[in-house]
Amino acid sequence: DAGVIQSPRHEVTEMGQEVTLRCKPISGHNSLFWYRQTMMRGLELLIYFNNNVPIDDSGMPEDRFSAKMPNASFSTLKIQPSEPRDSAVYFCASSLSSGYSPLHFGNGTRLTVT
Amino acid sequence: GNSVTQMEGPVTLSEEAFLTINCTYTATGYPSLFWYVQYPGEGLQLLLKATKADDKGSNKGFEATYRKETTSFHLEKGSVQVSDSAVYFCALSETGANSKLTFGKGITLSVRP
């Protein structure tokens, strides 16, 4: 099992640029989650999908953030335009849609916006 | 709403010391409880879980007991190793489909030789 795959591992960009983060969940998992981790705020849930449908996007900070899941094996998180305060580690996680099913996390994308 | 409170960190221990990391929760229903661990440069991974009151989750020498009366799920290990150095997160999930995890802020554990 390849696990959850995220790309890129590191992204450095200038303020105002568009950033796209990518995630491939574990095959067979039907729930997908995007988290953001910072020292100040800890781990924050941004959005999650079930069967490719967004269920809860209340954690998305503002309209600059958008997420899509066009099929069961791929999701993107886009920030446009990016700002320095978006600098964080962004994690994607997947699971079976069950309260007992654990989340499997990718290794994250470290985003730095200068 | 649901919330998870972890003790303030960081925690530094010597190898073979006893570890306790406190975690309490607030939930409207009957949640499942989890401990996740994050090693440097990696994502979180499940350490152990308990799905109902009085259940004990255990893995790699770590244990935690689901205490409904005190709404707690404290993590313990009798003898820590340097390789246990990581960030530990307590989390809860309401049961049922489309449930999501609520995480605590995490605590950094450093174990020195």
Chai-1 contact restraints between the chains, C-beta under 6 A:
chainA,res_idxA,chainB,res_idxB,connection_type,confidence,min_distance_angstrom,max_distance_angstrom,comment,restraint_id
A,G42,B,K105,contact,1.0,0.0,6.0,A-B,restraint_1
A,G42,B,G106,contact,1.0,0.0,6.0,A-B,restraint_2
A,L43,B,F103,contact,1.0,0.0,6.0,A-B,restraint_3
A,Y48,B,K100,contact,1.0,0.0,6.0,A-B,restraint_4
A,N50,B,N98,contact,1.0,0.0,6.0,A-B,restraint_5
A,I55,B,N98,contact,1.0,0.0,6.0,A-B,restraint_6
A,F91,B,G43,contact,1.0,0.0,6.0,A-B,restraint_7
A,S97,B,A97,contact,1.0,0.0,6.0,A-B,restraint_8
A,G99,B,S32,contact,1.0,0.0,6.0,A-B,restraint_9
A,G99,B,S93,contact,1.0,0.0,6.0,A-B,restraint_10
A,G99,B,T95,contact,1.0,0.0,6.0,A-B,restraint_11
A,G99,B,G96,contact,1.0,0.0,6.0,A-B,restraint_12
A,G99,B,S99,contact,1.0,0.0,6.0,A-B,restraint_13
A,Y100,B,S32,contact,1.0,0.0,6.0,A-B,restraint_14
A,Y100,B,T51,contact,1.0,0.0,6.0,A-B,restraint_15
A,P102,B,L46,contact,1.0,0.0,6.0,A-B,restraint_16
A,F105,B,G43,contact,1.0,0.0,6.0,A-B,restraint_17
A,F105,B,L44,contact,1.0,0.0,6.0,A-B,restraint_18
A,G106,B,G43,contact,1.0,0.0,6.0,A-B,restraint_19
A,N107,B,E42,contact,1.0,0.0,6.0,A-B,restraint_20
A,N107,B,G43,contact,1.0,0.0,6.0,A-B,restraint_21
A,G108,B,G43,contact,1.0,0.0,6.0,A-B,restraint_22
